[in-house]
Structures are given as structure tokens and as C-alpha cells.
């Protein structure tokens, strides 16, 4: 499920919103975890792997996602 505040946030770029949406699509309904690769996210979001990494860092910095080590 996508937090409705994210697509409405005018401070976020189109890339930010699309990557966030892709992550939400892969998220488990029970614990909200997801594990798609950067390449998979990039493919589904229509951007490069490096852009995906950049956006993920931004989303984490904003507290919209939490990255955990495997």
C-alpha cells in the first residue's frame, strides 16, 4: 500500500515517487519488507541503476524507507 502523502508531496521528484511506488508494489502485506534488486527496481521504474541508488538514499534520508543489511 502506498502512503498517499508521497505522491502528493511536491518536493519529491517523479523518480522519487516512482521508485517508492515500485518498492511498495514489492512490499509484503504483513511486515512491509521487500527485497528487489537495484536492477529490478530500475527496470520497473524506468530509470538507471545509479539513479535508483541515488533515489533510495534520498528516500531513506527522508525517513520514507528503511534499508536493512542482509
N, CA, C and O atoms as a Maestro MAE file, in Angstrom:
{
 s_m_m2io_version
 :::
 2.0.0
}

f_m_ct {
 s_m_title
 :::
 protein
 m_atom[280] {
  # First column is atom index #
  i_m_mmod_type
  r_m_x_coord
  r_m_y_coord
  r_m_z_coord
  i_m_residue_number
  s_m_chain_name
  s_m_pdb_residue_name
  s_m_pdb_atom_name
  i_m_atomic_number
  :::
  1 25 0.836 -1.162 0.000 1 A "UNK " " N  " 7
  2 3 0.000 0.000 0.000 1 A "UNK " " CA " 6
  3 2 0.897 1.246 0.000 1 A "UNK " " C  " 6
  4 15 1.896 1.302 0.717 1 A "UNK " " O  " 8
  5 25 0.534 2.216 -0.794 2 A "UNK " " N  " 7
  6 3 1.304 3.452 -0.915 2 A "UNK " " CA " 6
  7 2 0.752 4.497 0.036 2 A "UNK " " C  " 6
  8 15 -0.454 4.737 0.087 2 A "UNK " " O  " 8
  9 25 1.658 5.118 0.794 3 A "UNK " " N  " 7
  10 3 1.267 6.227 1.662 3 A "UNK " " CA " 6
  11 2 0.833 7.377 0.751 3 A "UNK " " C  " 6
  12 15 1.629 7.846 -0.063 3 A "UNK " " O  " 8
  13 25 -0.394 7.830 0.872 4 A "UNK " " N  " 7
  14 3 -0.935 8.842 -0.047 4 A "UNK " " CA " 6
  15 2 -0.194 10.172 0.032 4 A "UNK " " C  " 6
  16 15 -0.294 10.980 -0.891 4 A "UNK " " O  " 8
  17 25 0.539 10.418 1.101 5 A "UNK " " N  " 7
  18 3 1.294 11.666 1.225 5 A "UNK " " CA " 6
  19 2 2.462 11.712 0.235 5 A "UNK " " C  " 6
  20 15 2.874 12.793 -0.185 5 A "UNK " " O  " 8
  21 25 2.991 10.558 -0.135 6 A "UNK " " N  " 7
  22 3 4.167 10.529 -1.015 6 A "UNK " " CA " 6
  23 2 3.853 11.058 -2.414 6 A "UNK " " C  " 6
  24 15 4.552 11.963 -2.871 6 A "UNK " " O  " 8
  25 25 2.843 10.545 -3.118 7 A "UNK " " N  " 7
  26 3 2.577 11.098 -4.453 7 A "UNK " " CA " 6
  27 2 2.107 12.549 -4.428 7 A "UNK " " C  " 6
  28 15 2.223 13.255 -5.430 7 A "UNK " " O  " 8
  29 25 1.583 12.993 -3.302 8 A "UNK " " N  " 7
  30 3 1.093 14.372 -3.194 8 A "UNK " " CA " 6
  31 2 2.194 15.364 -2.812 8 A "UNK " " C  " 6
  32 15 1.991 16.575 -2.892 8 A "UNK " " O  " 8
  33 25 3.348 14.860 -2.399 9 A "UNK " " N  " 7
  34 3 4.451 15.708 -1.949 9 A "UNK " " CA " 6
  35 2 5.140 16.356 -3.150 9 A "UNK " " C  " 6
  36 15 5.823 15.677 -3.916 9 A "UNK " " O  " 8
  37 25 4.963 17.652 -3.311 10 A "UNK " " N  " 7
  38 3 5.525 18.367 -4.458 10 A "UNK " " CA " 6
  39 2 7.039 18.515 -4.379 10 A "UNK " " C  " 6
  40 15 7.672 18.874 -5.372 10 A "UNK " " O  " 8
  41 25 7.629 18.246 -3.218 11 A "UNK " " N  " 7
  42 3 9.077 18.333 -3.074 11 A "UNK " " CA " 6
  43 2 9.776 17.089 -3.630 11 A "UNK " " C  " 6
  44 15 10.986 17.106 -3.855 11 A "UNK " " O  " 8
  45 25 9.024 16.024 -3.849 12 A "UNK " " N  " 7
  46 3 9.607 14.796 -4.383 12 A "UNK " " CA " 6
  47 2 9.576 14.809 -5.904 12 A "UNK " " C  " 6
  48 15 8.623 15.297 -6.511 12 A "UNK " " O  " 8
  49 25 10.620 14.274 -6.510 13 A "UNK " " N  " 7
  50 3 10.693 14.201 -7.969 13 A "UNK " " CA " 6
  51 2 9.862 13.027 -8.478 13 A "UNK " " C  " 6
  52 15 9.405 12.184 -7.706 13 A "UNK " " O  " 8
  53 25 9.683 12.996 -9.773 14 A "UNK " " N  " 7
  54 3 8.983 11.881 -10.400 14 A "UNK " " CA " 6
  55 2 9.737 10.577 -10.107 14 A "UNK " " C  " 6
  56 15 9.111 9.553 -9.833 14 A "UNK " " O  " 8
  57 25 11.049 10.605 -10.160 15 A "UNK " " N  " 7
  58 3 11.847 9.415 -9.859 15 A "UNK " " CA " 6
  59 2 11.608 8.952 -8.431 15 A "UNK " " C  " 6
  60 15 11.443 7.757 -8.188 15 A "UNK " " O  " 8
  61 25 11.588 9.884 -7.484 16 A "UNK " " N  " 7
  62 3 11.348 9.544 -6.078 16 A "UNK " " CA " 6
  63 2 10.015 8.819 -5.933 16 A "UNK " " C  " 6
  64 15 9.923 7.793 -5.258 16 A "UNK " " O  " 8
  65 25 9.000 9.355 -6.564 17 A "UNK " " N  " 7
  66 3 7.653 8.795 -6.452 17 A "UNK " " CA " 6
  67 2 7.541 7.430 -7.120 17 A "UNK " " C  " 6
  68 15 6.890 6.529 -6.592 17 A "UNK " " O  " 8
  69 25 8.170 7.278 -8.272 18 A "UNK " " N  " 7
  70 3 8.084 6.010 -8.996 18 A "UNK " " CA " 6
  71 2 8.868 4.920 -8.263 18 A "UNK " " C  " 6
  72 15 8.370 3.805 -8.108 18 A "UNK " " O  " 8
  73 25 10.066 5.221 -7.818 19 A "UNK " " N  " 7
  74 3 10.856 4.220 -7.088 19 A "UNK " " CA " 6
  75 2 10.121 3.817 -5.807 19 A "UNK " " C  " 6
  76 15 10.052 2.631 -5.483 19 A "UNK " " O  " 8
  77 25 9.576 4.783 -5.084 20 A "UNK " " N  " 7
  78 3 8.803 4.489 -3.883 20 A "UNK " " CA " 6
  79 2 7.614 3.578 -4.224 20 A "UNK " " C  " 6
  80 15 7.329 2.627 -3.497 20 A "UNK " " O  " 8
  81 25 6.936 3.872 -5.316 21 A "UNK " " N  " 7
  82 3 5.788 3.064 -5.739 21 A "UNK " " CA " 6
  83 2 6.198 1.636 -6.083 21 A "UNK " " C  " 6
  84 15 5.503 0.682 -5.733 21 A "UNK " " O  " 8
  85 25 7.322 1.494 -6.765 22 A "UNK " " N  " 7
  86 3 7.821 0.149 -7.109 22 A "UNK " " CA " 6
  87 2 8.128 -0.616 -5.826 22 A "UNK " " C  " 6
  88 15 7.774 -1.789 -5.706 22 A "UNK " " O  " 8
  89 25 8.776 0.029 -4.878 23 A "UNK " " N  " 7
  90 3 9.084 -0.636 -3.607 23 A "UNK " " CA " 6
  91 2 7.804 -1.069 -2.900 23 A "UNK " " C  " 6
  92 15 7.737 -2.173 -2.360 23 A "UNK " " O  " 8
  93 25 6.806 -0.220 -2.900 24 A "UNK " " N  " 7
  94 3 5.525 -0.563 -2.270 24 A "UNK " " CA " 6
  95 2 4.866 -1.747 -2.956 24 A "UNK " " C  " 6
  96 15 4.220 -2.566 -2.302 24 A "UNK " " O  " 8
  97 25 5.025 -1.843 -4.263 25 A "UNK " " N  " 7
  98 3 4.459 -2.957 -5.020 25 A "UNK " " CA " 6
  99 2 5.086 -4.285 -4.595 25 A "UNK " " C  " 6
  100 15 4.406 -5.311 -4.557 25 A "UNK " " O  " 8
  101 25 6.364 -4.266 -4.281 26 A "UNK " " N  " 7
  102 3 7.066 -5.477 -3.866 26 A "UNK " " CA " 6
  103 2 6.938 -5.764 -2.371 26 A "UNK " " C  " 6
  104 15 7.300 -6.855 -1.932 26 A "UNK " " O  " 8
  105 25 6.442 -4.832 -1.590 27 A "UNK " " N  " 7
  106 3 6.394 -4.977 -0.134 27 A "UNK " " CA " 6
  107 2 5.406 -6.053 0.305 27 A "UNK " " C  " 6
  108 15 4.325 -6.203 -0.265 27 A "UNK " " O  " 8
  109 25 5.800 -6.786 1.317 28 A "UNK " " N  " 7
  110 3 4.954 -7.806 1.927 28 A "UNK " " CA " 6
  111 2 3.776 -7.130 2.627 28 A "UNK " " C  " 6
  112 15 3.936 -6.071 3.233 28 A "UNK " " O  " 8
  113 25 2.617 -7.732 2.545 29 A "UNK " " N  " 7
  114 3 1.440 -7.181 3.229 29 A "UNK " " CA " 6
  115 2 1.533 -7.323 4.743 29 A "UNK " " C  " 6
  116 15 0.878 -6.579 5.473 29 A "UNK " " O  " 8
  117 25 2.325 -8.253 5.219 30 A "UNK " " N  " 7
  118 3 2.390 -8.494 6.660 30 A "UNK " " CA " 6
  119 2 3.396 -7.605 7.379 30 A "UNK " " C  " 6
  120 15 3.071 -7.002 8.402 30 A "UNK " " O  " 8
  121 25 4.608 -7.521 6.854 31 A "UNK " " N  " 7
  122 3 5.621 -6.737 7.575 31 A "UNK " " CA " 6
  123 2 6.241 -5.600 6.755 31 A "UNK " " C  " 6
  124 15 7.185 -4.953 7.209 31 A "UNK " " O  " 8
  125 25 5.720 -5.359 5.566 32 A "UNK " " N  " 7
  126 3 6.153 -4.263 4.688 32 A "UNK " " CA " 6
  127 2 7.588 -4.389 4.191 32 A "UNK " " C  " 6
  128 15 8.139 -3.421 3.668 32 A "UNK " " O  " 8
  129 25 8.208 -5.561 4.343 33 A "UNK " " N  " 7
  130 3 9.571 -5.742 3.847 33 A "UNK " " CA " 6
  131 2 9.536 -6.105 2.366 33 A "UNK " " C  " 6
  132 15 8.562 -6.676 1.875 33 A "UNK " " O  " 8
  133 25 10.618 -5.764 1.660 34 A "UNK " " N  " 7
  134 3 10.752 -6.153 0.262 34 A "UNK " " CA " 6
  135 2 12.233 -6.241 -0.077 34 A "UNK " " C  " 6
  136 15 13.071 -5.582 0.538 34 A "UNK " " O  " 8
  137 25 12.532 -7.066 -1.067 35 A "UNK " " N  " 7
  138 3 13.929 -7.326 -1.392 35 A "UNK " " CA " 6
  139 2 14.241 -7.330 -2.887 35 A "UNK " " C  " 6
  140 15 15.058 -8.141 -3.323 35 A "UNK " " O  " 8
  141 25 13.629 -6.464 -3.685 36 A "UNK " " N  " 7
  142 3 14.009 -6.444 -5.103 36 A "UNK " " CA " 6
  143 2 15.413 -5.858 -5.257 36 A "UNK " " C  " 6
  144 15 15.834 -5.018 -4.462 36 A "UNK " " O  " 8
  145 25 16.117 -6.302 -6.266 37 A "UNK " " N  " 7
  146 3 17.461 -5.769 -6.519 37 A "UNK " " CA " 6
  147 2 17.357 -4.348 -7.079 37 A "UNK " " C  " 6
  148 15 16.304 -3.926 -7.556 37 A "UNK " " O  " 8
  149 25 18.470 -3.628 -7.009 38 A "UNK " " N  " 7
  150 3 18.504 -2.289 -7.617 38 A "UNK " " CA " 6
  151 2 18.156 -2.381 -9.096 38 A "UNK " " C  " 6
  152 15 17.442 -1.530 -9.627 38 A "UNK " " O  " 8
  153 25 18.663 -3.418 -9.757 39 A "UNK " " N  " 7
  154 3 18.408 -3.574 -11.190 39 A "UNK " " CA " 6
  155 2 16.924 -3.801 -11.460 39 A "UNK " " C  " 6
  156 15 16.381 -3.249 -12.417 39 A "UNK " " O  " 8
  157 25 16.267 -4.597 -10.637 40 A "UNK " " N  " 7
  158 3 14.836 -4.842 -10.797 40 A "UNK " " CA " 6
  159 2 14.041 -3.554 -10.576 40 A "UNK " " C  " 6
  160 15 13.129 -3.240 -11.342 40 A "UNK " " O  " 8
  161 25 14.390 -2.820 -9.534 41 A "UNK " " N  " 7
  162 3 13.701 -1.554 -9.260 41 A "UNK " " CA " 6
  163 2 13.895 -0.596 -10.429 41 A "UNK " " C  " 6
  164 15 12.945 0.047 -10.876 41 A "UNK " " O  " 8
  165 25 15.131 -0.504 -10.924 42 A "UNK " " N  " 7
  166 3 15.429 0.390 -12.045 42 A "UNK " " CA " 6
  167 2 14.620 0.012 -13.283 42 A "UNK " " C  " 6
  168 15 14.062 0.881 -13.954 42 A "UNK " " O  " 8
  169 25 14.557 -1.268 -13.577 43 A "UNK " " N  " 7
  170 3 13.804 -1.748 -14.737 43 A "UNK " " CA " 6
  171 2 12.327 -1.372 -14.612 43 A "UNK " " C  " 6
  172 15 11.733 -0.849 -15.555 43 A "UNK " " O  " 8
  173 25 11.747 -1.638 -13.462 44 A "UNK " " N  " 7
  174 3 10.323 -1.366 -13.259 44 A "UNK " " CA " 6
  175 2 10.031 0.138 -13.187 44 A "UNK " " C  " 6
  176 15 8.955 0.580 -13.588 44 A "UNK " " O  " 8
  177 25 10.985 0.920 -12.678 45 A "UNK " " N  " 7
  178 3 10.795 2.373 -12.545 45 A "UNK " " CA " 6
  179 2 11.141 3.125 -13.822 45 A "UNK " " C  " 6
  180 15 10.792 4.297 -13.966 45 A "UNK " " O  " 8
  181 25 11.820 2.465 -14.744 46 A "UNK " " N  " 7
  182 3 12.192 3.115 -15.994 46 A "UNK " " CA " 6
  183 2 13.340 4.089 -15.851 46 A "UNK " " C  " 6
  184 15 13.380 5.129 -16.509 46 A "UNK " " O  " 8
  185 25 14.281 3.737 -14.975 47 A "UNK " " N  " 7
  186 3 15.449 4.602 -14.800 47 A "UNK " " CA " 6
  187 2 16.694 3.739 -14.666 47 A "UNK " " C  " 6
  188 15 16.606 2.511 -14.678 47 A "UNK " " O  " 8
  189 25 17.840 4.369 -14.539 48 A "UNK " " N  " 7
  190 3 19.097 3.633 -14.437 48 A "UNK " " CA " 6
  191 2 19.299 3.085 -13.022 48 A "UNK " " C  " 6
  192 15 18.662 3.528 -12.066 48 A "UNK " " O  " 8
  193 25 20.200 2.112 -12.918 49 A "UNK " " N  " 7
  194 3 20.540 1.553 -11.613 49 A "UNK " " CA " 6
  195 2 21.141 2.633 -10.719 49 A "UNK " " C  " 6
  196 15 20.825 2.701 -9.531 49 A "UNK " " O  " 8
  197 25 21.999 3.473 -11.280 50 A "UNK " " N  " 7
  198 3 22.624 4.534 -10.472 50 A "UNK " " CA " 6
  199 2 21.591 5.541 -9.974 50 A "UNK " " C  " 6
  200 15 21.700 6.029 -8.849 50 A "UNK " " O  " 8
  201 25 20.598 5.857 -10.791 51 A "UNK " " N  " 7
  202 3 19.523 6.759 -10.366 51 A "UNK " " CA " 6
  203 2 18.712 6.113 -9.245 51 A "UNK " " C  " 6
  204 15 18.317 6.778 -8.287 51 A "UNK " " O  " 8
  205 25 18.471 4.820 -9.376 52 A "UNK " " N  " 7
  206 3 17.745 4.091 -8.340 52 A "UNK " " CA " 6
  207 2 18.484 4.153 -7.008 52 A "UNK " " C  " 6
  208 15 17.868 4.393 -5.970 52 A "UNK " " O  " 8
  209 25 19.785 3.941 -7.027 53 A "UNK " " N  " 7
  210 3 20.594 4.001 -5.803 53 A "UNK " " CA " 6
  211 2 20.524 5.397 -5.197 53 A "UNK " " C  " 6
  212 15 20.384 5.543 -3.983 53 A "UNK " " O  " 8
  213 25 20.620 6.420 -6.037 54 A "UNK " " N  " 7
  214 3 20.531 7.815 -5.585 54 A "UNK " " CA " 6
  215 2 19.172 8.090 -4.927 54 A "UNK " " C  " 6
  216 15 19.106 8.689 -3.853 54 A "UNK " " O  " 8
  217 25 18.114 7.656 -5.568 55 A "UNK " " N  " 7
  218 3 16.759 7.894 -5.059 55 A "UNK " " CA " 6
  219 2 16.526 7.123 -3.760 55 A "UNK " " C  " 6
  220 15 15.924 7.648 -2.824 55 A "UNK " " O  " 8
  221 25 16.997 5.891 -3.705 56 A "UNK " " N  " 7
  222 3 16.831 5.094 -2.483 56 A "UNK " " CA " 6
  223 2 17.516 5.772 -1.307 56 A "UNK " " C  " 6
  224 15 16.975 5.779 -0.201 56 A "UNK " " O  " 8
  225 25 18.696 6.341 -1.524 57 A "UNK " " N  " 7
  226 3 19.396 7.051 -0.459 57 A "UNK " " CA " 6
  227 2 18.582 8.269 -0.008 57 A "UNK " " C  " 6
  228 15 18.496 8.560 1.185 57 A "UNK " " O  " 8
  229 25 17.994 8.968 -0.966 58 A "UNK " " N  " 7
  230 3 17.172 10.129 -0.635 58 A "UNK " " CA " 6
  231 2 15.945 9.714 0.170 58 A "UNK " " C  " 6
  232 15 15.631 10.328 1.190 58 A "UNK " " O  " 8
  233 25 15.250 8.672 -0.288 59 A "UNK " " N  " 7
  234 3 14.057 8.200 0.410 59 A "UNK " " CA " 6
  235 2 14.391 7.738 1.828 59 A "UNK " " C  " 6
  236 15 13.618 7.951 2.761 59 A "UNK " " O  " 8
  237 25 15.543 7.108 1.972 60 A "UNK " " N  " 7
  238 3 15.966 6.684 3.305 60 A "UNK " " CA " 6
  239 2 16.270 7.898 4.180 60 A "UNK " " C  " 6
  240 15 15.890 7.934 5.351 60 A "UNK " " O  " 8
  241 25 16.947 8.879 3.617 61 A "UNK " " N  " 7
  242 3 17.260 10.105 4.350 61 A "UNK " " CA " 6
  243 2 16.023 10.855 4.810 61 A "UNK " " C  " 6
  244 15 16.029 11.499 5.859 61 A "UNK " " O  " 8
  245 25 14.953 10.767 4.010 62 A "UNK " " N  " 7
  246 3 13.696 11.415 4.361 62 A "UNK " " CA " 6
  247 2 12.842 10.582 5.323 62 A "UNK " " C  " 6
  248 15 11.794 11.027 5.789 62 A "UNK " " O  " 8
  249 25 13.310 9.376 5.606 63 A "UNK " " N  " 7
  250 3 12.578 8.504 6.512 63 A "UNK " " CA " 6
  251 2 11.392 7.792 5.869 63 A "UNK " " C  " 6
  252 15 10.543 7.245 6.573 63 A "UNK " " O  " 8
  253 25 11.328 7.793 4.536 64 A "UNK " " N  " 7
  254 3 10.219 7.141 3.837 64 A "UNK " " CA " 6
  255 2 10.438 5.630 3.692 64 A "UNK " " C  " 6
  256 15 9.482 4.862 3.578 64 A "UNK " " O  " 8
  257 25 11.699 5.221 3.699 65 A "UNK " " N  " 7
  258 3 12.039 3.803 3.685 65 A "UNK " " CA " 6
  259 2 13.135 3.576 4.690 65 A "UNK " " C  " 6
  260 15 13.814 4.509 5.119 65 A "UNK " " O  " 8
  261 25 13.298 2.325 5.059 66 A "UNK " " N  " 7
  262 3 14.385 1.942 5.963 66 A "UNK " " CA " 6
  263 2 15.127 0.781 5.332 66 A "UNK " " C  " 6
  264 15 14.552 -0.276 5.071 66 A "UNK " " O  " 8
  265 25 16.419 0.994 5.089 67 A "UNK " " N  " 7
  266 3 17.245 -0.043 4.475 67 A "UNK " " CA " 6
  267 2 17.897 -0.854 5.589 67 A "UNK " " C  " 6
  268 15 18.435 -0.297 6.546 67 A "UNK " " O  " 8
  269 25 17.842 -2.163 5.454 68 A "UNK " " N  " 7
  270 3 18.469 -3.030 6.449 68 A "UNK " " CA " 6
  271 2 19.473 -3.937 5.770 68 A "UNK " " C  " 6
  272 15 19.290 -4.333 4.619 68 A "UNK " " O  " 8
  273 25 20.527 -4.263 6.482 69 A "UNK " " N  " 7
  274 3 21.544 -5.179 5.952 69 A "UNK " " CA " 6
  275 2 21.016 -6.593 5.994 69 A "UNK " " C  " 6
  276 15 20.226 -6.960 6.864 69 A "UNK " " O  " 8
  277 25 21.461 -7.365 5.050 70 A "UNK " " N  " 7
  278 3 21.001 -8.775 4.986 70 A "UNK " " CA " 6
  279 2 21.706 -9.626 6.003 70 A "UNK " " C  " 6
  280 15 21.447 -10.826 6.091 70 A "UNK " " O  " 8
  :::
 }
 m_bond[279] {
  # First column is bond index #
  i_m_from
  i_m_to
  i_m_order
  :::
  1 1 2 1
  2 2 3 1
  3 3 4 2
  4 3 5 1
  5 5 6 1
  6 6 7 1
  7 7 8 2
  8 7 9 1
  9 9 10 1
  10 10 11 1
  11 11 12 2
  12 11 13 1
  13 13 14 1
  14 14 15 1
  15 15 16 2
  16 15 17 1
  17 17 18 1
  18 18 19 1
  19 19 20 2
  20 19 21 1
  21 21 22 1
  22 22 23 1
  23 23 24 2
  24 23 25 1
  25 25 26 1
  26 26 27 1
  27 27 28 2
  28 27 29 1
  29 29 30 1
  30 30 31 1
  31 31 32 2
  32 31 33 1
  33 33 34 1
  34 34 35 1
  35 35 36 2
  36 35 37 1
  37 37 38 1
  38 38 39 1
  39 39 40 2
  40 39 41 1
  41 41 42 1
  42 42 43 1
  43 43 44 2
  44 43 45 1
  45 45 46 1
  46 46 47 1
  47 47 48 2
  48 47 49 1
  49 49 50 1
  50 50 51 1
  51 51 52 2
  52 51 53 1
  53 53 54 1
  54 54 55 1
  55 55 56 2
  56 55 57 1
  57 57 58 1
  58 58 59 1
  59 59 60 2
  60 59 61 1
  61 61 62 1
  62 62 63 1
  63 63 64 2
  64 63 65 1
  65 65 66 1
  66 66 67 1
  67 67 68 2
  68 67 69 1
  69 69 70 1
  70 70 71 1
  71 71 72 2
  72 71 73 1
  73 73 74 1
  74 74 75 1
  75 75 76 2
  76 75 77 1
  77 77 78 1
  78 78 79 1
  79 79 80 2
  80 79 81 1
  81 81 82 1
  82 82 83 1
  83 83 84 2
  84 83 85 1
  85 85 86 1
  86 86 87 1
  87 87 88 2
  88 87 89 1
  89 89 90 1
  90 90 91 1
  91 91 92 2
  92 91 93 1
  93 93 94 1
  94 94 95 1
  95 95 96 2
  96 95 97 1
  97 97 98 1
  98 98 99 1
  99 99 100 2
  100 99 101 1
  101 101 102 1
  102 102 103 1
  103 103 104 2
  104 103 105 1
  105 105 106 1
  106 106 107 1
  107 107 108 2
  108 107 109 1
  109 109 110 1
  110 110 111 1
  111 111 112 2
  112 111 113 1
  113 113 114 1
  114 114 115 1
  115 115 116 2
  116 115 117 1
  117 117 118 1
  118 118 119 1
  119 119 120 2
  120 119 121 1
  121 121 122 1
  122 122 123 1
  123 123 124 2
  124 123 125 1
  125 125 126 1
  126 126 127 1
  127 127 128 2
  128 127 129 1
  129 129 130 1
  130 130 131 1
  131 131 132 2
  132 131 133 1
  133 133 134 1
  134 134 135 1
  135 135 136 2
  136 135 137 1
  137 137 138 1
  138 138 139 1
  139 139 140 2
  140 139 141 1
  141 141 142 1
  142 142 143 1
  143 143 144 2
  144 143 145 1
  145 145 146 1
  146 146 147 1
  147 147 148 2
  148 147 149 1
  149 149 150 1
  150 150 151 1
  151 151 152 2
  152 151 153 1
  153 153 154 1
  154 154 155 1
  155 155 156 2
  156 155 157 1
  157 157 158 1
  158 158 159 1
  159 159 160 2
  160 159 161 1
  161 161 162 1
  162 162 163 1
  163 163 164 2
  164 163 165 1
  165 165 166 1
  166 166 167 1
  167 167 168 2
  168 167 169 1
  169 169 170 1
  170 170 171 1
  171 171 172 2
  172 171 173 1
  173 173 174 1
  174 174 175 1
  175 175 176 2
  176 175 177 1
  177 177 178 1
  178 178 179 1
  179 179 180 2
  180 179 181 1
  181 181 182 1
  182 182 183 1
  183 183 184 2
  184 183 185 1
  185 185 186 1
  186 186 187 1
  187 187 188 2
  188 187 189 1
  189 189 190 1
  190 190 191 1
  191 191 192 2
  192 191 193 1
  193 193 194 1
  194 194 195 1
  195 195 196 2
  196 195 197 1
  197 197 198 1
  198 198 199 1
  199 199 200 2
  200 199 201 1
  201 201 202 1
  202 202 203 1
  203 203 204 2
  204 203 205 1
  205 205 206 1
  206 206 207 1
  207 207 208 2
  208 207 209 1
  209 209 210 1
  210 210 211 1
  211 211 212 2
  212 211 213 1
  213 213 214 1
  214 214 215 1
  215 215 216 2
  216 215 217 1
  217 217 218 1
  218 218 219 1
  219 219 220 2
  220 219 221 1
  221 221 222 1
  222 222 223 1
  223 223 224 2
  224 223 225 1
  225 225 226 1
  226 226 227 1
  227 227 228 2
  228 227 229 1
  229 229 230 1
  230 230 231 1
  231 231 232 2
  232 231 233 1
  233 233 234 1
  234 234 235 1
  235 235 236 2
  236 235 237 1
  237 237 238 1
  238 238 239 1
  239 239 240 2
  240 239 241 1
  241 241 242 1
  242 242 243 1
  243 243 244 2
  244 243 245 1
  245 245 246 1
  246 246 247 1
  247 247 248 2
  248 247 249 1
  249 249 250 1
  250 250 251 1
  251 251 252 2
  252 251 253 1
  253 253 254 1
  254 254 255 1
  255 255 256 2
  256 255 257 1
  257 257 258 1
  258 258 259 1
  259 259 260 2
  260 259 261 1
  261 261 262 1
  262 262 263 1
  263 263 264 2
  264 263 265 1
  265 265 266 1
  266 266 267 1
  267 267 268 2
  268 267 269 1
  269 269 270 1
  270 270 271 1
  271 271 272 2
  272 271 273 1
  273 273 274 1
  274 274 275 1
  275 275 276 2
  276 275 277 1
  277 277 278 1
  278 278 279 1
  279 279 280 2
  :::
 }
}
